[in-house]
Amino acid sequence: MLRGLRAGVLEWDGLGEVPAQEGFDVLHQLLAVVMRPEMREALKDLPDAPEYPQRRNRSFEDFSLAGRRAS
């Protein structure tokens, strides 16, 4: 990811290089889906499952840094 920030492109399996901004947008959207209540329920029993924030919107940005790394 840091390399993508520096170079402006991300290596994406099966797609080659994609613009970093677009790649980060996709990752952000994926995380938004994972934060949905039904996904949280499905993932809660996984080893090292992240503890979800107690804030109402529970977006990825609400996680602590350690929680972001674990998710």
PQR file of N, CA, C, O and H, with PARSE charges and radii, in Angstrom:
ATOM      1  N   MET A   1       0.813  -1.179   0.000 -0.4000 1.5000
ATOM      2  CA  MET A   1       0.000   0.000   0.000 -0.0000 2.0000
ATOM      3  C   MET A   1       0.869   1.260   0.000  0.5500 1.7000
ATOM      4  O   MET A   1       0.587   2.233  -0.700 -0.5500 1.4000
ATOM      5  N   LEU A   2       1.931   1.213   0.806 -0.4000 1.5000
ATOM      6  CA  LEU A   2       2.805   2.385   0.819 -0.0000 2.0000
ATOM      7  C   LEU A   2       3.485   2.582  -0.532  0.5500 1.7000
ATOM      8  O   LEU A   2       3.658   3.706  -1.004 -0.5500 1.4000
ATOM      9  H   LEU A   2       2.160   0.423   1.375  0.4000 1.0000
ATOM     10  N   ARG A   3       3.864   1.464  -1.141 -0.4000 1.5000
ATOM     11  CA  ARG A   3       4.463   1.544  -2.474 -0.0000 2.0000
ATOM     12  C   ARG A   3       3.460   2.160  -3.457  0.5500 1.7000
ATOM     13  O   ARG A   3       3.829   2.967  -4.310 -0.5500 1.4000
ATOM     14  H   ARG A   3       3.724   0.551  -0.758  0.4000 1.0000
ATOM     15  N   GLY A   4       2.191   1.768  -3.325 -0.4000 1.5000
ATOM     16  CA  GLY A   4       1.146   2.331  -4.179 -0.0000 2.0000
ATOM     17  C   GLY A   4       0.983   3.825  -3.981  0.5500 1.7000
ATOM     18  O   GLY A   4       0.760   4.564  -4.939 -0.5500 1.4000
ATOM     19  H   GLY A   4       1.892   1.112  -2.633  0.4000 1.0000
ATOM     20  N   LEU A   5       1.093   4.267  -2.746 -0.4000 1.5000
ATOM     21  CA  LEU A   5       1.022   5.710  -2.492 -0.0000 2.0000
ATOM     22  C   LEU A   5       2.171   6.451  -3.168  0.5500 1.7000
ATOM     23  O   LEU A   5       1.991   7.508  -3.773 -0.5500 1.4000
ATOM     24  H   LEU A   5       1.274   3.666  -1.967  0.4000 1.0000
ATOM     25  N   ARG A   6       3.347   5.862  -3.045 -0.4000 1.5000
ATOM     26  CA  ARG A   6       4.520   6.517  -3.638 -0.0000 2.0000
ATOM     27  C   ARG A   6       4.479   6.504  -5.167  0.5500 1.7000
ATOM     28  O   ARG A   6       4.780   7.504  -5.819 -0.5500 1.4000
ATOM     29  H   ARG A   6       3.493   5.003  -2.554  0.4000 1.0000
ATOM     30  N   ALA A   7       4.099   5.347  -5.726 -0.4000 1.5000
ATOM     31  CA  ALA A   7       4.140   5.193  -7.179 -0.0000 2.0000
ATOM     32  C   ALA A   7       2.868   5.678  -7.872  0.5500 1.7000
ATOM     33  O   ALA A   7       2.874   5.961  -9.069 -0.5500 1.4000
ATOM     34  H   ALA A   7       3.854   4.535  -5.197  0.4000 1.0000
ATOM     35  N   GLY A   8       1.776   5.771  -7.108 -0.4000 1.5000
ATOM     36  CA  GLY A   8       0.509   6.191  -7.706 -0.0000 2.0000
ATOM     37  C   GLY A   8      -0.254   5.055  -8.360  0.5500 1.7000
ATOM     38  O   GLY A   8      -1.307   5.274  -8.958 -0.5500 1.4000
ATOM     39  H   GLY A   8       1.770   5.541  -6.135  0.4000 1.0000
ATOM     40  N   VAL A   9       0.275   3.832  -8.249 -0.4000 1.5000
ATOM     41  CA  VAL A   9      -0.412   2.654  -8.793 -0.0000 2.0000
ATOM     42  C   VAL A   9      -0.293   1.500  -7.790  0.5500 1.7000
ATOM     43  O   VAL A   9       0.661   1.423  -7.017 -0.5500 1.4000
ATOM     44  H   VAL A   9       1.131   3.654  -7.764  0.4000 1.0000
ATOM     45  N   LEU A  10      -1.281   0.615  -7.825 -0.4000 1.5000
ATOM     46  CA  LEU A  10      -1.258  -0.590  -7.000 -0.0000 2.0000
ATOM     47  C   LEU A  10      -1.187  -1.804  -7.911  0.5500 1.7000
ATOM     48  O   LEU A  10      -1.811  -1.827  -8.972 -0.5500 1.4000
ATOM     49  H   LEU A  10      -2.057   0.678  -8.453  0.4000 1.0000
ATOM     50  N   GLU A  11      -0.436  -2.802  -7.507 -0.4000 1.5000
ATOM     51  CA  GLU A  11      -0.420  -4.083  -8.213 -0.0000 2.0000
ATOM     52  C   GLU A  11      -1.636  -4.860  -7.730  0.5500 1.7000
ATOM     53  O   GLU A  11      -1.769  -5.131  -6.537 -0.5500 1.4000
ATOM     54  H   GLU A  11       0.071  -2.784  -6.645  0.4000 1.0000
ATOM     55  N   TRP A  12      -2.512  -5.214  -8.642 -0.4000 1.5000
ATOM     56  CA  TRP A  12      -3.741  -5.910  -8.293 -0.0000 2.0000
ATOM     57  C   TRP A  12      -3.726  -7.262  -8.997  0.5500 1.7000
ATOM     58  O   TRP A  12      -3.646  -7.324 -10.224 -0.5500 1.4000
ATOM     59  H   TRP A  12      -2.404  -4.994  -9.611  0.4000 1.0000
ATOM     60  N   ASP A  13      -3.802  -8.347  -8.222 -0.4000 1.5000
ATOM     61  CA  ASP A  13      -3.763  -9.690  -8.811 -0.0000 2.0000
ATOM     62  C   ASP A  13      -4.814  -9.822  -9.907  0.5500 1.7000
ATOM     63  O   ASP A  13      -5.988  -9.521  -9.691 -0.5500 1.4000
ATOM     64  H   ASP A  13      -3.867  -8.296  -7.225  0.4000 1.0000
ATOM     65  N   GLY A  14      -4.392 -10.264 -11.062 -0.4000 1.5000
ATOM     66  CA  GLY A  14      -5.294 -10.485 -12.180 -0.0000 2.0000
ATOM     67  C   GLY A  14      -5.587  -9.249 -13.008  0.5500 1.7000
ATOM     68  O   GLY A  14      -6.126  -9.354 -14.110 -0.5500 1.4000
ATOM     69  H   GLY A  14      -3.439 -10.509 -11.238  0.4000 1.0000
ATOM     70  N   LEU A  15      -5.239  -8.077 -12.490 -0.4000 1.5000
ATOM     71  CA  LEU A  15      -5.505  -6.830 -13.225 -0.0000 2.0000
ATOM     72  C   LEU A  15      -4.248  -6.057 -13.566  0.5500 1.7000
ATOM     73  O   LEU A  15      -4.291  -5.119 -14.361 -0.5500 1.4000
ATOM     74  H   LEU A  15      -4.801  -7.992 -11.595  0.4000 1.0000
ATOM     75  N   GLY A  16      -3.150  -6.433 -12.984 -0.4000 1.5000
ATOM     76  CA  GLY A  16      -1.924  -5.664 -13.195 -0.0000 2.0000
ATOM     77  C   GLY A  16      -1.955  -4.403 -12.351  0.5500 1.7000
ATOM     78  O   GLY A  16      -2.362  -4.433 -11.190 -0.5500 1.4000
ATOM     79  H   GLY A  16      -3.115  -7.195 -12.338  0.4000 1.0000
ATOM     80  N   GLU A  17      -1.530  -3.312 -12.927 -0.4000 1.5000
ATOM     81  CA  GLU A  17      -1.495  -2.043 -12.199 -0.0000 2.0000
ATOM     82  C   GLU A  17      -2.819  -1.309 -12.348  0.5500 1.7000
ATOM     83  O   GLU A  17      -3.379  -1.206 -13.440 -0.5500 1.4000
ATOM     84  H   GLU A  17      -1.199  -3.287 -13.870  0.4000 1.0000
ATOM     85  N   VAL A  18      -3.305  -0.799 -11.212 -0.4000 1.5000
ATOM     86  CA  VAL A  18      -4.493   0.063 -11.222 -0.0000 2.0000
ATOM     87  C   VAL A  18      -4.109   1.368 -10.530  0.5500 1.7000
ATOM     88  O   VAL A  18      -3.236   1.365  -9.662 -0.5500 1.4000
ATOM     89  H   VAL A  18      -2.851  -0.883 -10.326  0.4000 1.0000
ATOM     90  N   PRO A  19      -4.737   2.475 -10.893 -0.5600 1.5000
ATOM     91  CA  PRO A  19      -4.440   3.725 -10.206  0.2800 2.0000
ATOM     92  C   PRO A  19      -4.687   3.584  -8.701  0.5500 1.7000
ATOM     93  O   PRO A  19      -5.697   3.021  -8.277 -0.5500 1.4000
ATOM     94  N   ALA A  20      -3.768   4.093  -7.917 -0.4000 1.5000
ATOM     95  CA  ALA A  20      -3.841   3.922  -6.467 -0.0000 2.0000
ATOM     96  C   ALA A  20      -5.158   4.447  -5.901  0.5500 1.7000
ATOM     97  O   ALA A  20      -5.756   3.794  -5.046 -0.5500 1.4000
ATOM     98  H   ALA A  20      -2.948   4.550  -8.261  0.4000 1.0000
ATOM     99  N   GLN A  21      -5.615   5.594  -6.349 -0.4000 1.5000
ATOM    100  CA  GLN A  21      -6.855   6.157  -5.816 -0.0000 2.0000
ATOM    101  C   GLN A  21      -8.029   5.210  -6.041  0.5500 1.7000
ATOM    102  O   GLN A  21      -8.854   5.021  -5.146 -0.5500 1.4000
ATOM    103  H   GLN A  21      -5.129   6.125  -7.044  0.4000 1.0000
ATOM    104  N   GLU A  22      -8.109   4.618  -7.220 -0.4000 1.5000
ATOM    105  CA  GLU A  22      -9.194   3.673  -7.508 -0.0000 2.0000
ATOM    106  C   GLU A  22      -9.062   2.411  -6.660  0.5500 1.7000
ATOM    107  O   GLU A  22     -10.061   1.888  -6.166 -0.5500 1.4000
ATOM    108  H   GLU A  22      -7.439   4.771  -7.946  0.4000 1.0000
ATOM    109  N   GLY A  23      -7.856   1.928  -6.493 -0.4000 1.5000
ATOM    110  CA  GLY A  23      -7.637   0.740  -5.665 -0.0000 2.0000
ATOM    111  C   GLY A  23      -8.018   0.981  -4.218  0.5500 1.7000
ATOM    112  O   GLY A  23      -8.645   0.131  -3.586 -0.5500 1.4000
ATOM    113  H   GLY A  23      -7.045   2.352  -6.895  0.4000 1.0000
ATOM    114  N   PHE A  24      -7.639   2.138  -3.691 -0.4000 1.5000
ATOM    115  CA  PHE A  24      -8.002   2.464  -2.311 -0.0000 2.0000
ATOM    116  C   PHE A  24      -9.504   2.663  -2.175  0.5500 1.7000
ATOM    117  O   PHE A  24     -10.074   2.321  -1.138 -0.5500 1.4000
ATOM    118  H   PHE A  24      -7.129   2.828  -4.205  0.4000 1.0000
ATOM    119  N   ASP A  25     -10.152   3.201  -3.185 -0.4000 1.5000
ATOM    120  CA  ASP A  25     -11.615   3.338  -3.160 -0.0000 2.0000
ATOM    121  C   ASP A  25     -12.285   1.971  -3.076  0.5500 1.7000
ATOM    122  O   ASP A  25     -13.254   1.797  -2.338 -0.5500 1.4000
ATOM    123  H   ASP A  25      -9.690   3.479  -4.027  0.4000 1.0000
ATOM    124  N   VAL A  26     -11.770   1.001  -3.832 -0.4000 1.5000
ATOM    125  CA  VAL A  26     -12.324  -0.352  -3.798 -0.0000 2.0000
ATOM    126  C   VAL A  26     -12.128  -0.970  -2.421  0.5500 1.7000
ATOM    127  O   VAL A  26     -13.052  -1.578  -1.882 -0.5500 1.4000
ATOM    128  H   VAL A  26     -10.983   1.143  -4.432  0.4000 1.0000
ATOM    129  N   LEU A  27     -10.942  -0.822  -1.847 -0.4000 1.5000
ATOM    130  CA  LEU A  27     -10.691  -1.366  -0.515 -0.0000 2.0000
ATOM    131  C   LEU A  27     -11.609  -0.729   0.519  0.5500 1.7000
ATOM    132  O   LEU A  27     -12.121  -1.415   1.404 -0.5500 1.4000
ATOM    133  H   LEU A  27     -10.191  -0.328  -2.285  0.4000 1.0000
ATOM    134  N   HIS A  28     -11.818   0.570   0.413 -0.4000 1.5000
ATOM    135  CA  HIS A  28     -12.698   1.267   1.353 -0.0000 2.0000
ATOM    136  C   HIS A  28     -14.129   0.741   1.238  0.5500 1.7000
ATOM    137  O   HIS A  28     -14.798   0.532   2.250 -0.5500 1.4000
ATOM    138  H   HIS A  28     -11.402   1.127  -0.306  0.4000 1.0000
ATOM    139  N   GLN A  29     -14.592   0.528   0.017 -0.4000 1.5000
ATOM    140  CA  GLN A  29     -15.943   0.000  -0.186 -0.0000 2.0000
ATOM    141  C   GLN A  29     -16.066  -1.416   0.364  0.5500 1.7000
ATOM    142  O   GLN A  29     -17.082  -1.765   0.965 -0.5500 1.4000
ATOM    143  H   GLN A  29     -14.048   0.698  -0.805  0.4000 1.0000
ATOM    144  N   LEU A  30     -15.042  -2.225   0.162 -0.4000 1.5000
ATOM    145  CA  LEU A  30     -15.047  -3.586   0.694 -0.0000 2.0000
ATOM    146  C   LEU A  30     -15.160  -3.565   2.218  0.5500 1.7000
ATOM    147  O   LEU A  30     -15.913  -4.343   2.803 -0.5500 1.4000
ATOM    148  H   LEU A  30     -14.217  -1.941  -0.326  0.4000 1.0000
ATOM    149  N   LEU A  31     -14.413  -2.678   2.847 -0.4000 1.5000
ATOM    150  CA  LEU A  31     -14.484  -2.569   4.300 -0.0000 2.0000
ATOM    151  C   LEU A  31     -15.858  -2.089   4.757  0.5500 1.7000
ATOM    152  O   LEU A  31     -16.338  -2.508   5.811 -0.5500 1.4000
ATOM    153  H   LEU A  31     -13.801  -2.045   2.372  0.4000 1.0000
ATOM    154  N   ALA A  32     -16.489  -1.224   3.987 -0.4000 1.5000
ATOM    155  CA  ALA A  32     -17.840  -0.779   4.327 -0.0000 2.0000
ATOM    156  C   ALA A  32     -18.809  -1.962   4.310  0.5500 1.7000
ATOM    157  O   ALA A  32     -19.708  -2.036   5.147 -0.5500 1.4000
ATOM    158  H   ALA A  32     -16.099  -0.884   3.131  0.4000 1.0000
ATOM    159  N   VAL A  33     -18.634  -2.879   3.371 -0.4000 1.5000
ATOM    160  CA  VAL A  33     -19.494  -4.069   3.309 -0.0000 2.0000
ATOM    161  C   VAL A  33     -19.231  -4.965   4.522  0.5500 1.7000
ATOM    162  O   VAL A  33     -20.168  -5.493   5.120 -0.5500 1.4000
ATOM    163  H   VAL A  33     -17.904  -2.819   2.691  0.4000 1.0000
ATOM    164  N   VAL A  34     -17.974  -5.132   4.878 -0.4000 1.5000
ATOM    165  CA  VAL A  34     -17.624  -5.974   6.026 -0.0000 2.0000
ATOM    166  C   VAL A  34     -18.207  -5.405   7.317  0.5500 1.7000
ATOM    167  O   VAL A  34     -18.470  -6.159   8.254 -0.5500 1.4000
ATOM    168  H   VAL A  34     -17.213  -4.703   4.392  0.4000 1.0000
ATOM    169  N   MET A  35     -18.409  -4.115   7.383 -0.4000 1.5000
ATOM    170  CA  MET A  35     -18.949  -3.482   8.583 -0.0000 2.0000
ATOM    171  C   MET A  35     -20.463  -3.636   8.700  0.5500 1.7000
ATOM    172  O   MET A  35     -21.025  -3.298   9.742 -0.5500 1.4000
ATOM    173  H   MET A  35     -18.195  -3.503   6.622  0.4000 1.0000
ATOM    174  N   ARG A  36     -21.131  -4.127   7.682 -0.4000 1.5000
ATOM    175  CA  ARG A  36     -22.586  -4.295   7.747 -0.0000 2.0000
ATOM    176  C   ARG A  36     -22.930  -5.310   8.839  0.5500 1.7000
ATOM    177  O   ARG A  36     -22.183  -6.263   9.060 -0.5500 1.4000
ATOM    178  H   ARG A  36     -20.675  -4.402   6.836  0.4000 1.0000
ATOM    179  N   PRO A  37     -24.067  -5.103   9.527 -0.5600 1.5000
ATOM    180  CA  PRO A  37     -24.416  -5.988  10.660  0.2800 2.0000
ATOM    181  C   PRO A  37     -24.412  -7.472  10.318  0.5500 1.7000
ATOM    182  O   PRO A  37     -23.936  -8.281  11.114 -0.5500 1.4000
ATOM    183  N   GLU A  38     -24.932  -7.848   9.148 -0.4000 1.5000
ATOM    184  CA  GLU A  38     -24.974  -9.279   8.824 -0.0000 2.0000
ATOM    185  C   GLU A  38     -23.570  -9.852   8.610  0.5500 1.7000
ATOM    186  O   GLU A  38     -23.321 -11.021   8.904 -0.5500 1.4000
ATOM    187  H   GLU A  38     -25.318  -7.191   8.502  0.4000 1.0000
ATOM    188  N   MET A  39     -22.663  -9.026   8.101 -0.4000 1.5000
ATOM    189  CA  MET A  39     -21.283  -9.491   7.933 -0.0000 2.0000
ATOM    190  C   MET A  39     -20.578  -9.574   9.283  0.5500 1.7000
ATOM    191  O   MET A  39     -19.832 -10.519   9.536 -0.5500 1.4000
ATOM    192  H   MET A  39     -22.866  -8.077   7.863  0.4000 1.0000
ATOM    193  N   ARG A  40     -20.808  -8.597  10.143 -0.4000 1.5000
ATOM    194  CA  ARG A  40     -20.217  -8.651  11.486 -0.0000 2.0000
ATOM    195  C   ARG A  40     -20.642  -9.929  12.191  0.5500 1.7000
ATOM    196  O   ARG A  40     -19.830 -10.599  12.830 -0.5500 1.4000
ATOM    197  H   ARG A  40     -21.414  -7.829   9.938  0.4000 1.0000
ATOM    198  N   GLU A  41     -21.922 -10.260  12.069 -0.4000 1.5000
ATOM    199  CA  GLU A  41     -22.439 -11.472  12.710 -0.0000 2.0000
ATOM    200  C   GLU A  41     -21.747 -12.712  12.154  0.5500 1.7000
ATOM    201  O   GLU A  41     -21.376 -13.608  12.913 -0.5500 1.4000
ATOM    202  H   GLU A  41     -22.581  -9.716  11.550  0.4000 1.0000
ATOM    203  N   ALA A  42     -21.572 -12.770  10.850 -0.4000 1.5000
ATOM    204  CA  ALA A  42     -20.946 -13.925  10.214 -0.0000 2.0000
ATOM    205  C   ALA A  42     -19.469 -14.051  10.576  0.5500 1.7000
ATOM    206  O   ALA A  42     -18.935 -15.160  10.610 -0.5500 1.4000
ATOM    207  H   ALA A  42     -21.873 -12.042  10.234  0.4000 1.0000
ATOM    208  N   LEU A  43     -18.811 -12.939  10.845 -0.4000 1.5000
ATOM    209  CA  LEU A  43     -17.362 -12.949  11.106 -0.0000 2.0000
ATOM    210  C   LEU A  43     -17.005 -13.012  12.579  0.5500 1.7000
ATOM    211  O   LEU A  43     -15.834 -13.180  12.918 -0.5500 1.4000
ATOM    212  H   LEU A  43     -19.245 -12.038  10.817  0.4000 1.0000
ATOM    213  N   LYS A  44     -17.981 -12.883  13.459 -0.4000 1.5000
ATOM    214  CA  LYS A  44     -17.670 -12.718  14.882 -0.0000 2.0000
ATOM    215  C   LYS A  44     -16.943 -13.895  15.514  0.5500 1.7000
ATOM    216  O   LYS A  44     -16.220 -13.709  16.492 -0.5500 1.4000
ATOM    217  H   LYS A  44     -18.933 -12.746  13.184  0.4000 1.0000
ATOM    218  N   ASP A  45     -17.114 -15.105  14.981 -0.4000 1.5000
ATOM    219  CA  ASP A  45     -16.491 -16.281  15.591 -0.0000 2.0000
ATOM    220  C   ASP A  45     -15.139 -16.634  14.993  0.5500 1.7000
ATOM    221  O   ASP A  45     -14.529 -17.626  15.393 -0.5500 1.4000
ATOM    222  H   ASP A  45     -17.702 -15.256  14.186  0.4000 1.0000
ATOM    223  N   LEU A  46     -14.669 -15.853  14.058 -0.4000 1.5000
ATOM    224  CA  LEU A  46     -13.351 -16.110  13.484 -0.0000 2.0000
ATOM    225  C   LEU A  46     -12.262 -15.830  14.514  0.5500 1.7000
ATOM    226  O   LEU A  46     -12.418 -14.950  15.361 -0.5500 1.4000
ATOM    227  H   LEU A  46     -15.164 -15.048  13.733  0.4000 1.0000
ATOM    228  N   PRO A  47     -11.161 -16.576  14.443 -0.5600 1.5000
ATOM    229  CA  PRO A  47     -10.044 -16.260  15.343  0.2800 2.0000
ATOM    230  C   PRO A  47      -9.568 -14.823  15.068  0.5500 1.7000
ATOM    231  O   PRO A  47      -9.507 -14.395  13.916 -0.5500 1.4000
ATOM    232  N   ASP A  48      -9.243 -14.114  16.098 -0.4000 1.5000
ATOM    233  CA  ASP A  48      -8.753 -12.732  15.992 -0.0000 2.0000
ATOM    234  C   ASP A  48      -9.766 -11.807  15.334  0.5500 1.7000
ATOM    235  O   ASP A  48      -9.380 -10.838  14.681 -0.5500 1.4000
ATOM    236  H   ASP A  48      -9.292 -14.462  17.034  0.4000 1.0000
ATOM    237  N   ALA A  49     -11.058 -12.090  15.494 -0.4000 1.5000
ATOM    238  CA  ALA A  49     -12.086 -11.200  14.938 -0.0000 2.0000
ATOM    239  C   ALA A  49     -11.953  -9.839  15.600  0.5500 1.7000
ATOM    240  O   ALA A  49     -11.776  -9.754  16.815 -0.5500 1.4000
ATOM    241  H   ALA A  49     -11.371 -12.878  16.025  0.4000 1.0000
ATOM    242  N   PRO A  50     -12.036  -8.768  14.808 -0.5600 1.5000
ATOM    243  CA  PRO A  50     -11.892  -7.435  15.400  0.2800 2.0000
ATOM    244  C   PRO A  50     -13.069  -7.106  16.299  0.5500 1.7000
ATOM    245  O   PRO A  50     -14.190  -7.561  16.072 -0.5500 1.4000
ATOM    246  N   GLU A  51     -12.801  -6.317  17.311 -0.4000 1.5000
ATOM    247  CA  GLU A  51     -13.884  -5.814  18.158 -0.0000 2.0000
ATOM    248  C   GLU A  51     -14.472  -4.600  17.452  0.5500 1.7000
ATOM    249  O   GLU A  51     -13.759  -3.645  17.142 -0.5500 1.4000
ATOM    250  H   GLU A  51     -11.891  -5.947  17.495  0.4000 1.0000
ATOM    251  N   TYR A  52     -15.753  -4.641  17.205 -0.4000 1.5000
ATOM    252  CA  TYR A  52     -16.381  -3.558  16.459 -0.0000 2.0000
ATOM    253  C   TYR A  52     -16.608  -2.350  17.355  0.5500 1.7000
ATOM    254  O   TYR A  52     -16.952  -2.504  18.527 -0.5500 1.4000
ATOM    255  H   TYR A  52     -16.332  -5.416  17.457  0.4000 1.0000
ATOM    256  N   PRO A  53     -16.421  -1.152  16.819 -0.5600 1.5000
ATOM    257  CA  PRO A  53     -16.608   0.066  17.604  0.2800 2.0000
ATOM    258  C   PRO A  53     -18.060   0.188  18.069  0.5500 1.7000
ATOM    259  O   PRO A  53     -18.972  -0.334  17.428 -0.5500 1.4000
ATOM    260  N   GLN A  54     -18.258   0.863  19.158 -0.4000 1.5000
ATOM    261  CA  GLN A  54     -19.592   1.045  19.703 -0.0000 2.0000
ATOM    262  C   GLN A  54     -20.306   2.263  19.121  0.5500 1.7000
ATOM    263  O   GLN A  54     -21.479   2.491  19.414 -0.5500 1.4000
ATOM    264  H   GLN A  54     -17.517   1.287  19.679  0.4000 1.0000
ATOM    265  N   ARG A  55     -19.615   3.038  18.308 -0.4000 1.5000
ATOM    266  CA  ARG A  55     -20.263   4.207  17.703 -0.0000 2.0000
ATOM    267  C   ARG A  55     -21.380   3.779  16.791  0.5500 1.7000
ATOM    268  O   ARG A  55     -21.380   2.661  16.276 -0.5500 1.4000
ATOM    269  H   ARG A  55     -18.662   2.853  18.070  0.4000 1.0000
ATOM    270  N   ARG A  56     -22.320   4.651  16.592 -0.4000 1.5000
ATOM    271  CA  ARG A  56     -23.530   4.323  15.857 -0.0000 2.0000
ATOM    272  C   ARG A  56     -23.282   3.941  14.401  0.5500 1.7000
ATOM    273  O   ARG A  56     -23.858   2.970  13.911 -0.5500 1.4000
ATOM    274  H   ARG A  56     -22.320   5.560  17.011  0.4000 1.0000
ATOM    275  N   ASN A  57     -22.430   4.697  13.702 -0.4000 1.5000
ATOM    276  CA  ASN A  57     -22.246   4.396  12.283 -0.0000 2.0000
ATOM    277  C   ASN A  57     -21.271   3.248  12.041  0.5500 1.7000
ATOM    278  O   ASN A  57     -21.307   2.627  10.979 -0.5500 1.4000
ATOM    279  H   ASN A  57     -21.962   5.487  14.099  0.4000 1.0000
ATOM    280  N   ARG A  58     -20.418   2.961  12.988 -0.4000 1.5000
ATOM    281  CA  ARG A  58     -19.488   1.835  12.926 -0.0000 2.0000
ATOM    282  C   ARG A  58     -18.749   1.719  11.599  0.5500 1.7000
ATOM    283  O   ARG A  58     -18.659   0.634  11.025 -0.5500 1.4000
ATOM    284  H   ARG A  58     -20.390   3.465  13.851  0.4000 1.0000
ATOM    285  N   SER A  59     -18.237   2.802  11.131 -0.4000 1.5000
ATOM    286  CA  SER A  59     -17.464   2.762   9.901 -0.0000 2.0000
ATOM    287  C   SER A  59     -16.039   2.316  10.210  0.5500 1.7000
ATOM    288  O   SER A  59     -15.609   2.320  11.364 -0.5500 1.4000
ATOM    289  H   SER A  59     -18.310   3.683  11.597  0.4000 1.0000
ATOM    290  N   PHE A  60     -15.330   1.939   9.184 -0.4000 1.5000
ATOM    291  CA  PHE A  60     -13.948   1.489   9.358 -0.0000 2.0000
ATOM    292  C   PHE A  60     -13.114   2.547  10.071  0.5500 1.7000
ATOM    293  O   PHE A  60     -12.225   2.213  10.854 -0.5500 1.4000
ATOM    294  H   PHE A  60     -15.679   1.936   8.247  0.4000 1.0000
ATOM    295  N   GLU A  61     -13.394   3.810   9.807 -0.4000 1.5000
ATOM    296  CA  GLU A  61     -12.631   4.889  10.419 -0.0000 2.0000
ATOM    297  C   GLU A  61     -12.825   4.963  11.931  0.5500 1.7000
ATOM    298  O   GLU A  61     -12.034   5.607  12.620 -0.5500 1.4000
ATOM    299  H   GLU A  61     -14.116   4.082   9.171  0.4000 1.0000
ATOM    300  N   ASP A  62     -13.868   4.312  12.457 -0.4000 1.5000
ATOM    301  CA  ASP A  62     -14.108   4.315  13.896 -0.0000 2.0000
ATOM    302  C   ASP A  62     -13.213   3.331  14.638  0.5500 1.7000
ATOM    303  O   ASP A  62     -13.095   3.415  15.861 -0.5500 1.4000
ATOM    304  H   ASP A  62     -14.511   3.790  11.896  0.4000 1.0000
ATOM    305  N   PHE A  63     -12.582   2.401  13.930 -0.4000 1.5000
ATOM    306  CA  PHE A  63     -11.699   1.441  14.575 -0.0000 2.0000
ATOM    307  C   PHE A  63     -10.433   2.129  15.089  0.5500 1.7000
ATOM    308  O   PHE A  63      -9.982   3.135  14.542 -0.5500 1.4000
ATOM    309  H   PHE A  63     -12.679   2.333  12.937  0.4000 1.0000
ATOM    310  N   SER A  64      -9.882   1.558  16.147 -0.4000 1.5000
ATOM    311  CA  SER A  64      -8.552   1.979  16.581 -0.0000 2.0000
ATOM    312  C   SER A  64      -7.566   1.505  15.520  0.5500 1.7000
ATOM    313  O   SER A  64      -7.918   0.698  14.659 -0.5500 1.4000
ATOM    314  H   SER A  64     -10.249   0.741  16.591  0.4000 1.0000
ATOM    315  N   LEU A  65      -6.337   1.999  15.577 -0.4000 1.5000
ATOM    316  CA  LEU A  65      -5.324   1.539  14.618 -0.0000 2.0000
ATOM    317  C   LEU A  65      -5.100   0.039  14.732  0.5500 1.7000
ATOM    318  O   LEU A  65      -4.959  -0.651  13.722 -0.5500 1.4000
ATOM    319  H   LEU A  65      -6.051   2.655  16.276  0.4000 1.0000
ATOM    320  N   ALA A  66      -5.067  -0.468  15.965 -0.4000 1.5000
ATOM    321  CA  ALA A  66      -4.884  -1.914  16.150 -0.0000 2.0000
ATOM    322  C   ALA A  66      -6.063  -2.677  15.565  0.5500 1.7000
ATOM    323  O   ALA A  66      -5.877  -3.735  14.964 -0.5500 1.4000
ATOM    324  H   ALA A  66      -5.182   0.092  16.785  0.4000 1.0000
ATOM    325  N   GLY A  67      -7.259  -2.160  15.731 -0.4000 1.5000
ATOM    326  CA  GLY A  67      -8.441  -2.793  15.172 -0.0000 2.0000
ATOM    327  C   GLY A  67      -8.438  -2.764  13.660  0.5500 1.7000
ATOM    328  O   GLY A  67      -8.887  -3.714  13.019 -0.5500 1.4000
ATOM    329  H   GLY A  67      -7.410  -1.300  16.219  0.4000 1.0000
ATOM    330  N   ARG A  68      -7.936  -1.680  13.079 -0.4000 1.5000
ATOM    331  CA  ARG A  68      -7.851  -1.586  11.609 -0.0000 2.0000
ATOM    332  C   ARG A  68      -6.881  -2.634  11.076  0.5500 1.7000
ATOM    333  O   ARG A  68      -7.128  -3.242  10.035 -0.5500 1.4000
ATOM    334  H   ARG A  68      -7.572  -0.908  13.600  0.4000 1.0000
ATOM    335  N   ARG A  69      -5.793  -2.840  11.778 -0.4000 1.5000
ATOM    336  CA  ARG A  69      -4.812  -3.829  11.319 -0.0000 2.0000
ATOM    337  C   ARG A  69      -5.367  -5.245  11.427  0.5500 1.7000
ATOM    338  O   ARG A  69      -5.047  -6.104  10.605 -0.5500 1.4000
ATOM    339  H   ARG A  69      -5.592  -2.346  12.624  0.4000 1.0000
ATOM    340  N   ALA A  70      -6.198  -5.490  12.440 -0.4000 1.5000
ATOM    341  CA  ALA A  70      -6.739  -6.823  12.658 -0.0000 2.0000
ATOM    342  C   ALA A  70      -7.853  -7.155  11.689  0.5500 1.7000
ATOM    343  O   ALA A  70      -8.135  -8.332  11.461 -0.5500 1.4000
ATOM    344  H   ALA A  70      -6.458  -4.792  13.107  0.4000 1.0000
ATOM    345  N   SER A  71      -8.501  -6.138  11.105 -0.4000 1.5000
ATOM    346  CA  SER A  71      -9.655  -6.438  10.241 -0.0000 2.0000
ATOM    347  C   SER A  71      -9.254  -6.697   8.820  0.5500 1.7000
ATOM    348  O   SER A  71     -10.110  -6.962   7.976 -0.5500 1.4000
ATOM    349  H   SER A  71      -8.272  -5.183  11.290  0.4000 1.0000
TER
END
